[in-house]
Amino acid sequence: MKRRVIPDLFTALVHSIVGQQISTKAHETIWRKMSDALGEVTPEKVLNLPPEALQAMIKYDSGDAPRIQHFMKVHDFAATIDV
């Protein structure tokens, strides 16, 4: 079995939050958008994203409205990290 290993704890947590309650395909699509836009996913980069930009990255299909609120926890969590 092959499993992705993310050594940075913040990045691993964000990856986990993004993947909650969605399909593997949606998770990979959203994670690719975030990785492409941010490069390394760090608290600073997440905090510097306007919420609208994060929402645009995590949009996957028309049923995403309830999920967007869940994903915004990433932005809120980044604010709690002491950097």
N, C-alpha and C positions, 0 to 999 in steps of 0.2 A: 504494500500500500504506500502510495506517495502522498505526503502531506507537506504543505507550505509551512516553513518555519520563519517567523518574523522575530529577530533577536531584540529589537527595540520594543520595550514594553508599551509605550504610548501608541506606537504604530500598530502593534498587535491588538491593543484594546480598541482602537478606532476601527480596525479591520473587522473585529468581532461585532462591534456595534452596527456597522454597516450591513453585516450579513444576517442580522437577526430578523426572523420572520419574513424572509424573502427567498426566492429560488436561488439556486447556485448560479444560474445564468445571469439573473439580475444582479446578484452580488458581484460577480466578476466584471460585469459591464460598469457598474457604479464605481467599483474599486479602481478600474482602469482609468475612468474619467478623473477620479481624485488624484491618482498617481501621476497622470499626465499633466494635470494642472499644477500640482504642488511639488512634484519631484519627490523629495523626502517629506513624509507626513510628520510634521512636528507641531507642538502646541502653538508656537509662534505663527507658523504659516496658517494653521486653522483659525487662530484668533484674528489674523489680518484679513481673512476672507470676509467680505460682507455676507450677511446671512442669505441674501438673494443669490449670490454666487454659489454658495454651498447647496442651496435648494436646487439650482439649475444642474449642478453636478449629480445630485442624487435622484433626479427625476428619471424614471424608467418607463412608466406607462401611465395611462390616464387614471388608474386607481391608486396613485401614490399619495394623494393628499394626506391620509392618516399616517402614512409612513414618514412623511417629511418632518412632522412634529417629533417623531421618535429620533430621527437622524440629527435633528438640531441639538440633541443632547451632546453630540460630539463637540460642537462649538462651545456649549456651556461648560462642558468638562474641561476643555482646554484652558478656560479662564481660571480654573482652580489649580493648575499646575504652577509650581514655583519655578520660574525660569530665570 
